[in-house]
């Protein structure tokens, strides 16, 4: 029966959900098919499943938008068992929790003997997460999705997708190159076989690159490394989802019962305690902190600990301090107006704030976007990048299109498919409207407008033929047109070249021209956000308004 | 190595033997380091890009005066057109021998559907693949270096699925498979080339006829842009010279221009079905210059004089632009 021990079952559950999470994350990518000619491209897996299981995302989106987007209702399913059994989600399902569990259980110089026991006793600072939860929920109610900075799935997906996985891909490719170029045939054979297997499973077709990747990765590694000092510091002190589930678990009917008469203060229950919830005898058990990992029950040599339905023993709640809670609420209430007191949000939009196709207007976008990075992971052209300051401090890690890295593919709407909150509203390729069918009257979605820098453009400035931008322009009729012009080269000889112009009535702002421009460092044609169809104010032409 | 638990204080001096061993050890490490250093410093040279050697150029077969040099076929079924055209030129057996490794190069450049006519018709590609295999080809590859995202192009063009079903090995342009090659051209010298194109026995060029703003039209010779990686967006600056350099480098066994659906305007990307003309024609030829000259004239009424690359290619001996002088078979099915 060893395999059916409760802690074993918990381990299997953790492995299963972590593997599922990783699989879905790796499949948040268009890998293409050589045997299918399907023209409507959608991801076959429910890659956003874990966001659908995150009640915090549902609640904050509901606070911000007064509605629940797509499958977010599903997340309430998690709340029901939480009402009965407490924070089992943290201990049994959460993939970030499982990562912390794994690293927290590794031996560490900083956690030996008495230090380890002490580190696993309940601490007042574990309440920080409740204050953070209060702050991010108030911010959500005031229309800012900054909760995504702290939401565990946002944090995990963002860190893995934008940093850890691309880094892993780079490392594996380097290893394969080393093997495949080795002078020994055997190694080359192993390299080839490995390449085949890894290529089918994990390797990216093109190495992805993300701005801020190194910081996002370093932050993740730092948070994970904290486990070597304090087990599951993130889960105990920061995680706002853990806080939410902890508060709900106050009503849970399953509880730990301590037989104080049997307890001989051996402290073994503290050795592998995940939540820091004081399972030892003599003090109250902190129910909202417990992850239901069940380690304490198994460790107790006197069998003095049991989980029981409808326990009668007194337990400790979150025990929030009113003053700190008010501080948290006030912080959340203050931070949004503060961040919006800059002209960037209202009057002075960053010209390169190009949002993915389908995005709602900036005000709603900032409220809904949880900075999770799913859209950036799925973009086949690596075009979506985490913003640093382009969307203001508030918009840190929200997606922006960077055409120099990649343009927006004409028929692709994958980012809108994976967005869990409707910041990028789900659209079809037809609604995107870049590849027009005969008789189509609907207006296309525009991301911005292209402009020429004639001082750098080859036919304008250097008497050289080019118009690659015109070649790549995906609209029909093309937004880029040209006129033949007679120019003079350096020797004074007349020369005929085709000089490009842009028709703003047709430009959709996809950025293909900017990507294709041969002026490599600062392209001679570039896209800015003006004219984006999601905005009513960020416009130029009277006759180009939409709706 | 274990750390001794207790260090005994000792005043005993080292024996002569032990001292000698220590000296030898130090000398050995010193000599090794010096030797390695000298060896490495001898190896020092300015980093250079490795140029791929062993590149096969020219895939033509011997001319046969008894057979036509160009076939122009009209009809309803794209696959049948391809079959008939090759038949007129002497059958695929003339071009592909038993055991050959063949590469079929369609245009899979754009994220477009077959109806939008920005990529080669999948049925034509599949038929060519089938014929190569029937003629005893050992392997048939189908690939292209797409402009738009390659996996979307391969899937949405319908070419990958059709070619694979016909028995071809479809290869995506894996960025790690590009090699630096000396093209030995006038403007194109060293360039990144997809290695799938470098070592095959026969190459069949299967472009689609499209409008193109810079040259007026994009046909067979322009299709060779799709072997290149690197900054090919620079080629427009000397488009005619680079087209000829590429055609000189490739020299295909056979060129089959898909004119089933012709993109008349807004090429080479298209997108609008209004731009597409259903011409239901297919042209095949062993002369890569003449076929371009013919299609340009017959669809866009462009004379060779307005397409300077044709004359340049003819002068370099790649073919003739006087397509009227070719032995031509015209047929309607």
Boltz contact constraints between the chains, C-beta under 6 A:
constraints:
  - contact:
      token1: [A, 32]
      token2: [B, 151]
      max_distance: 6.0
  - contact:
      token1: [A, 32]
      token2: [B, 155]
      max_distance: 6.0
  - contact:
      token1: [A, 33]
      token2: [B, 155]
      max_distance: 6.0
  - contact:
      token1: [A, 34]
      token2: [B, 160]
      max_distance: 6.0
  - contact:
      token1: [A, 34]
      token2: [B, 164]
      max_distance: 6.0
  - contact:
      token1: [A, 34]
      token2: [B, 170]
      max_distance: 6.0
  - contact:
      token1: [A, 35]
      token2: [B, 161]
      max_distance: 6.0
  - contact:
      token1: [A, 35]
      token2: [B, 164]
      max_distance: 6.0
  - contact:
      token1: [A, 36]
      token2: [B, 161]
      max_distance: 6.0
  - contact:
      token1: [A, 37]
      token2: [B, 158]
      max_distance: 6.0
  - contact:
      token1: [A, 37]
      token2: [B, 161]
      max_distance: 6.0
  - contact:
      token1: [A, 39]
      token2: [B, 113]
      max_distance: 6.0
  - contact:
      token1: [A, 39]
      token2: [B, 156]
      max_distance: 6.0
  - contact:
      token1: [A, 206]
      token2: [B, 175]
      max_distance: 6.0
  - contact:
      token1: [A, 380]
      token2: [B, 149]
      max_distance: 6.0
  - contact:
      token1: [A, 381]
      token2: [B, 149]
      max_distance: 6.0
  - contact:
      token1: [A, 409]
      token2: [B, 111]
      max_distance: 6.0
  - contact:
      token1: [A, 409]
      token2: [B, 149]
      max_distance: 6.0
  - contact:
      token1: [A, 410]
      token2: [B, 111]
      max_distance: 6.0
  - contact:
      token1: [A, 411]
      token2: [B, 111]
      max_distance: 6.0
  - contact:
      token1: [A, 435]
      token2: [B, 271]
      max_distance: 6.0
  - contact:
      token1: [A, 436]
      token2: [B, 272]
      max_distance: 6.0
  - contact:
      token1: [A, 438]
      token2: [B, 273]
      max_distance: 6.0
  - contact:
      token1: [A, 438]
      token2: [B, 274]
      max_distance: 6.0
  - contact:
      token1: [A, 464]
      token2: [B, 237]
      max_distance: 6.0
  - contact:
      token1: [A, 465]
      token2: [B, 237]
      max_distance: 6.0
  - contact:
      token1: [A, 466]
      token2: [B, 236]
      max_distance: 6.0
  - contact:
      token1: [A, 466]
      token2: [B, 237]
      max_distance: 6.0
  - contact:
      token1: [A, 467]
      token2: [B, 214]
      max_distance: 6.0
  - contact:
      token1: [A, 468]
      token2: [B, 233]
      max_distance: 6.0
  - contact:
      token1: [A, 468]
      token2: [B, 236]
      max_distance: 6.0
  - contact:
      token1: [A, 470]
      token2: [B, 213]
      max_distance: 6.0
  - contact:
      token1: [A, 474]
      token2: [B, 269]
      max_distance: 6.0
  - contact:
      token1: [A, 476]
      token2: [B, 266]
      max_distance: 6.0
  - contact:
      token1: [A, 476]
      token2: [B, 270]
      max_distance: 6.0
  - contact:
      token1: [A, 476]
      token2: [B, 271]
      max_distance: 6.0
  - contact:
      token1: [A, 476]
      token2: [B, 272]
      max_distance: 6.0
  - contact:
      token1: [A, 476]
      token2: [B, 275]
      max_distance: 6.0
  - contact:
      token1: [A, 477]
      token2: [B, 266]
      max_distance: 6.0
  - contact:
      token1: [A, 478]
      token2: [B, 266]
      max_distance: 6.0
  - contact:
      token1: [A, 516]
      token2: [B, 233]
      max_distance: 6.0
  - contact:
      token1: [A, 518]
      token2: [B, 233]
      max_distance: 6.0
  - contact:
      token1: [A, 518]
      token2: [B, 234]
      max_distance: 6.0
